[in-house]
Amino acid sequence: MTDEPGTYVRERSGEGRKDLRYPVPPEPLAVPVYDNHCHLEIVDGDDPLTLTEHLDRAEAVGIAGVVQSSGDVESSRWAVAAAESDQRVLAAVAIHPNDAPTYAAAGRLDEALAVIDELAAHPRTRAIGETGLDYFRTDEPGHAVQLESFEAHIVLAKKHGLAMQIHDRDAHDDVLATLARVGAPEKTVFHCFSGDDTMARVCAEAGYYLSFAGNVTFKNAQNLRDALAVTPRDRILVETDAPFLTPVPLRGRPNAPYLVPITVRFMAAELGMDADELGAQLAANTIEVYGSFE
């Protein structure tokens, strides 16, 4: 992969996966939509793609743009550079909850947050994300630092008038409680929503957006399909979280924005909607949250 925006790339291990080739593109969508959360700085697969190749493949199947999300200082800078280099990209910048304790242990969390503050002022930065709480990968001693970082990101989203993308893993109650206590940004997105229909109703009542990734297609993800069914149509978004969470029947292969049509068509079938109708709604919702890509 040629790292077009800069010199920062991360590699994803292919250990345990059988087929590391990018899949054949799906049938294009008639109504363009957006991938509102991906990590294109992560090199994946046996045939890695450049940023431009990712975006060209996506555009060819009806994916008009992507929100490049971040998890540390370096990826946040990469996201802004990517958004500067191509109008099909908007940036989201943040320190991931699992990285916050690492920065804090090195005495660099405040410094890192200051960089995010600076990057958040860029006109192509449209979200603070991903931030939140993760009790799956970070043990209890790190939870307090995660919460400190989460609250600081909420402040930054409000300061800059940006949307916020939430990472919530095994921490539903505390994430919701924090948003209620501190006060959520006007446009709050639960990236890769992982709750159930009960939580979806709570989020809908609060006016949050729920973003569904390829795992909504997984056999064991009935909770996500139940959540999708009760989410107001004007609060639904779609994402890849690429290179992760590749939808069925391609699970295990590298994920990319050009595979969004698979998830959109699956969601439309679950909702009893025409894919074009859902696509138009998803596109409108994305622009409402992040603004124009032009």
Long-range contacts (C-beta under 8 A, 24 or more apart in sequence): 1-43, 1-48, 1-49, 1-50, 2-50, 3-41, 3-50, 3-51, 3-78, 4-50, 4-51, 4-52, 4-82, 4-85, 5-51, 5-78, 5-81, 5-82, 5-84, 5-85, 6-77, 6-78, 6-81, 8-41, 8-74, 8-75, 8-77, 8-78, 9-41, 9-42, 9-43, 10-41, 10-42, 10-43, 10-75, 11-42, 11-43, 11-44, 12-42, 12-43, 12-44, 12-243, 14-44, 14-45, 14-46, 17-252, 17-253, 18-252, 19-252, 19-253, 20-44, 20-45, 20-46, 20-253, 20-254, 21-45, 21-46, 21-47, 21-253, 21-254, 22-47, 22-49, 22-253, 22-254, 22-256, 23-246, 23-250, 23-253, 23-254, 23-259, 25-57, 25-60, 25-61, 25-258, 25-259, 26-61, 26-258, 26-259, 26-261, 26-262, 27-61, 27-261, 28-60, 28-61, 28-62, 28-261, 29-61, 29-62, 29-63, 29-260, 29-261, 29-264, 29-275, 29-276, 29-279, 30-62, 30-275, 30-276, 30-279, 31-62, 31-275, 31-276, 31-279, 31-280, 31-283, 32-62, 32-63, 32-64, 32-279, 32-283, 33-62, 33-63, 33-64, 33-238, 33-260, 33-264, 33-279, 33-282, 33-283, 33-286, 34-63, 34-64, 34-65, 34-66, 34-67, 34-238, 34-282, 34-283, 34-286, 34-287, 34-293, 35-63, 35-65, 35-66, 35-67, 35-238, 35-239, 35-240, 35-242, 35-257, 35-260, 36-66, 36-67, 36-189, 36-211, 36-237, 36-238, 36-239, 36-286, 36-289, 36-290, 37-67, 37-69, 37-92, 37-129, 37-130, 37-165, 37-189, 37-191, 37-192, 37-211, 37-213, 37-239, 37-240, 37-241, 38-66, 38-67, 38-68, 38-69, 38-239, 38-240, 38-241, 38-242, 38-256, 38-257, 39-68, 39-69, 39-70, 39-71, 39-75, 39-241, 39-242, 39-243, 39-244, 40-66, 40-68, 40-82, 40-242, 40-256, 40-257, 41-68, 41-75, 41-78, 41-79, 41-82, 42-242, 42-243, 44-243, 44-254, 44-255, 45-243, 45-253, 45-254, 49-256, 51-82, 51-85, 51-86, 51-89, 52-86, 54-256, 54-257, 54-258, 55-86, 55-88, 55-89, 55-257, 57-256, 57-257, 57-258, 58-88, 58-256, 58-257, 58-258, 58-260, 59-88, 60-258, 61-258, 61-260, 61-261, 62-261, 62-279, 63-257, 63-258, 63-260, 63-261, 64-88, 64-283, 64-293, 65-89, 65-90, 65-293, 66-90, 66-257, 67-91, 67-92, 67-126, 67-127, 67-165, 67-239, 67-290, 68-92, 69-94, 69-127, 69-129, 69-130, 69-165, 69-191, 70-94, 70-96, 70-129, 70-130, 71-95, 71-96, 71-98, 71-99, 71-130, 72-96, 72-99, 72-103, 72-112, 73-112, 73-115, 73-116, 76-115, 76-116, 76-119, 77-115, 77-119, 79-125, 80-119, 80-122, 80-124, 80-125, 83-122, 83-124, 83-125, 84-122, 84-124, 87-293, 87-294, 88-293, 89-124, 89-293, 90-124, 90-125, 90-126, 90-127, 90-290, 90-291, 90-293, 91-119, 91-122, 91-124, 91-125, 91-126, 91-127, 92-125, 92-126, 92-127, 92-128, 92-129, 92-130, 92-163, 92-165, 93-119, 93-120, 93-125, 93-127, 93-128, 93-129, 94-128, 94-129, 94-130, 94-131, 94-153, 94-165, 95-131, 95-149, 95-153, 96-130, 96-131, 96-134, 96-167, 97-130, 97-131, 97-132, 97-133, 97-134, 97-138, 97-146, 97-149, 97-150, 97-167, 98-134, 98-137, 98-138, 98-146, 100-142, 100-145, 100-146, 100-148, 100-149, 101-138, 101-141, 101-142, 101-145, 101-146, 104-145, 104-148, 104-149, 109-145, 109-148, 109-149, 113-149, 113-152, 113-153, 113-156, 116-153, 116-156, 117-156, 117-159, 120-156, 120-157, 120-159, 120-160, 120-162, 121-160, 125-160, 125-162, 126-162, 126-163, 126-290, 126-291, 127-157, 127-162, 127-163, 127-164, 127-165, 127-189, 127-289, 127-290, 128-153, 128-154, 128-156, 128-157, 128-160, 128-162, 128-163, 128-164, 128-165, 128-185, 129-163, 129-164, 129-165, 129-166, 129-167, 129-189, 129-191, 130-165, 130-166, 130-167, 130-191, 131-164, 131-165, 131-166, 131-167, 132-166, 132-167, 132-168, 132-171, 132-175, 133-167, 133-168, 133-169, 133-171, 133-174, 133-175, 133-178, 134-167, 134-168, 134-169, 134-170, 134-171, 135-169, 135-170, 135-171, 135-174, 136-169, 136-170, 137-169, 147-174, 147-178, 150-175, 150-178, 151-178, 151-182, 154-178, 154-179, 154-182, 154-183, 154-184, 154-185, 157-185, 158-183, 158-185, 161-186, 162-187, 163-187, 163-188, 163-189, 163-289, 163-290, 164-188, 164-189, 165-189, 165-191, 165-211, 166-190, 166-191, 167-191, 167-192, 168-194, 168-195, 169-194, 172-199, 176-202, 176-203, 176-206, 179-206, 179-208, 180-206, 184-208, 187-288, 187-289, 189-237, 189-289, 191-239, 191-241, 192-239, 192-241, 192-245, 193-224, 193-227, 194-224, 195-223, 195-227, 196-223, 196-226, 196-227, 197-223, 197-226, 197-227, 197-229, 197-230, 199-227, 200-226, 200-227, 200-228, 200-230, 200-231, 201-230, 203-231, 203-235, 204-230, 204-231, 204-232, 204-235, 207-235, 208-235, 209-235, 209-236, 209-237, 209-285, 209-289, 210-235, 210-236, 210-237, 211-236, 211-237, 211-238, 211-239, 212-236, 212-237, 212-238, 212-239, 212-263, 212-267, 213-238, 213-239, 213-240, 213-241, 213-244, 213-245, 213-263, 214-240, 214-241, 214-245, 214-246, 214-247, 214-248, 214-251, 214-255, 214-259, 214-262, 214-263, 215-245, 215-247, 216-247, 216-263, 216-266, 216-267, 216-270, 217-247, 217-248, 217-262, 217-263, 217-266, 218-248, 218-251, 219-248, 225-270, 228-267, 228-270, 228-271, 229-270, 229-271, 233-271, 233-281, 234-281, 234-284, 234-285, 234-288, 235-285, 236-267, 236-281, 236-282, 236-285, 237-282, 237-285, 237-286, 237-289, 238-263, 238-264, 238-267, 238-282
